[in-house]
Amino acid sequence: MGQTDIEVFDDLNRLIRFGSKGEILGIDQDAVQAQIARMTHTPLRSELSRCIAAGTFADNRLIASSDYRQASGLMAAMLSTPYIKDRQDRRVITIQAFEFSDLGALSGLRTAYPAPDVRPVAVGNATTEIGDIRRFVAVFPDSVLGDLPQGYADGFYFCGKFVEAYDAAIRPLLDLLWSDASFIAVRAASTEDLHNAAAIWVHLHEYFHCSAILPIAEFGQVKGTRLAGAFEELRVDLGAMLADLASAVGPRMAAIVFEFILAFRLVYYGSSFDPVRDYDAVSSVALSNVLEETGFILCDTDGCYIFPACDVLRKGLAGVFDQLTEAEADLSRRLRAHGGGRDRQCSLRVEIEDLMRSLGKADAGTPVHRGPFHDRHNGGLQTV
């Protein structure tokens, strides 16, 4: 297992054109067979040959052929993922692979916040898209095309992607636009600390998804649009920030995790991505609006942003979290009282969409746009 095997998957994506169900629409047979012959991972080589001979990857077992159950190994799968699209912004089917090793920062966390299907990993060699696309941060079972192994439910999170985004986009903005008195713990964190913070975050993120009053698995129509998705992502990460972590991971790491999540949710998403197209950016704009309006983001005499003391800031975040939680609880009461079918879910979803528009300072029926806070951060990104 090594770079050669990873390179084979990149070459196959150039040599094979896949249909929407994994069928082979075009192939350079001689070149493909030459590439597969280079592979050292025997089960994957055999499965690739079988799918090519059948003319389809619709029933691929690449994921089952890899040693994904081990603490480290090679993961490979045919994917339909929102991160990889064609020039018309449509998803395309690709084969992706990556070498991984589990991160072990969660032992004290799993009991207090059980989320068994989350797998934070460090990634070694990977196919080009996984390496190059910053938002390609995870692989989930529902993105895998074909047969999954019995009992497979893991979602692989690439923790290094979060550290990369922090180093490249967030930390420069903190140094440029924020007072030294803000984000103290995360600025002092080591690279290992940041990887562990990312692992803890994604675990908590999935825990709060699963423990929602209206879980996505059961109420997907309620949270299935950009605005409703922004509502869910903001609620989930506010829950993660407000979680009592000190006893599970220690007070120092708890402070790093709090600031790491806050930096992403408040600064990164709204500055780096367009809220007209991206639900994470919508949540970022909404959060910054609330914190500015309620005085939890201030400017010092040098024009740098600054937070109040951490316990005061937590109260401000708790106020937003409570508002979102109550909105979800209200929808839940009405859905359970009057039926939660698809049409009913869609009709009530409008209410949380309107809430996110309100928090994002957007008029009814119009998209959320960046405000001055994120315009300034976005401008800062252009200069760093």
Residue, then its C-alpha position, 0 to 999 in steps of 0.5 A: m500500500g503506498q503512493t502508487d495505489i493512490e495514483v492508480f485511482d486518480d488515473l482511473n478517474r481520468l480514463i473512465r467516464f462514469g454515469s450517475k449510477g456508476e455505469i461505465l460510459g466510456i473507458d480506455q481499456d488498455a490504459v485502465q488494465a495497465q494501471i490496475a496491474r500496478m496495484t499492490h493492494t490485492p483485494l482492491r485490484s481484484e474488485l476493480s477488475r471485476c467492476i470493469a469486466a461487468g461494465t458498472f460500479a453500481d454494486n462495487r465492494l471497494i469499501a468492503s475490500s479495504d481494511y477500513r476496520q483497522a486503526s489505520g489502512l486504505m479506504a477506497a470507494m465509488l462516491s457521489t459527493p457534493y464536493i466534486k462537481d462538473r463545470q455545470d455544478r452537477r455532482v459527478i461519480t468518482i473513485q476516491a481513496f485515502e490512507f488513514s489512521d485513527l485519532g485517539a483524542l476521544s476516549g473520555l468523550r464517548t461516554a458523556y457524548p456517545a456518537p458511535d459512527v464518527r471516525p476522526v482520522a489523519v489522512g496520509n496519501a489521498t486522491t487529488e480531489i481529497g487533497d485539493i478541495r478544502r471543503f472535502v472534509a468527510v466521507f459519509p456512508d450515504s455518499v458511497l455508491g454500491d454495496l456497503p459491508q454489513g454493519y458499516a456506518d462510519g463517517f470518516y472526518f479528515c481532521g487535517k482539513f480543519v487544521e489546514a483551514y485554520d492555518a491558512a484562513i483563520r489564524p491570519l484573520l485573527d492576527l489581522l483583525w482581532s485583539d490579542a485578548s480574544f481567541i487566546a487558547v487556540r492561538a497558543a495551541s500546537t498543531e497536535d492540539l488543533h488536530n485533537a480539537a478537530a477530532i473532538w469537534v466533529h464527534l460533538h457535531e455528530y452527537f448534537h445532530c443525533s440528539a436533536i429534537l427533530p433528528i435529520a434521519e427522521f425529519g429530513q424535510v424540515k432541514g433540507t434547504r440551504l436556510a434550514g441546513a444553516f439553522e441545523e449547523l448553527r444549532v449543532d455547533l452552538g451545542a458543541m461549544l456549550a458542552d461541558l468538556a472540562s471533565a472529559v478532555g481537561p480545561r485547557m483542551a476544552a478552551i481550545v475546542f471552544e475557540f476552535i469551533l467558534a473561529f470556524r462558525l463565526v469567522y471562517y465560513g462567512s468570510s471564505f464562502d458565499p452565503v447565497r450558495d453555502y449554508d455554513a456561510v449563512s449560519s456564520v452571518a447569522l451568528s455574527n449579526v446576533l453577537e454584534e447586536t447584543g454587544f458580544i462582539l466589540c471593537d477596541t481603540d485600535g479597531c480590532y474585534i474583541f470578546p467579553a470574558c469567556d463566561v459572558l460570551r458563553k451566555g451570549l451564545a447560549g441565548v442564540f442556542d436557546q432561541l434555535t432550540e425553542a424554535e425546533a421544539d415548537l415545530s416538534r410539538r406541532l409535527r407530533a400533534h398533527g402528523g409529520g408527513r413530508d408536506r407538513q414538514c415542508s410547510l413548517r420548515v418555512e418558519i425556521e427558514d424565516l428565522m434564519r433570514s431574520l438573523g441574517k438580516a435578509d428580507a422575505g424571499t431574498p438570500v442572506h448576504r455578507g454584512p460589514f463584519h464578514d466583508r471586512h474579514n473577506g477583504g482581509l483574506q485577499t491581503v494575507 
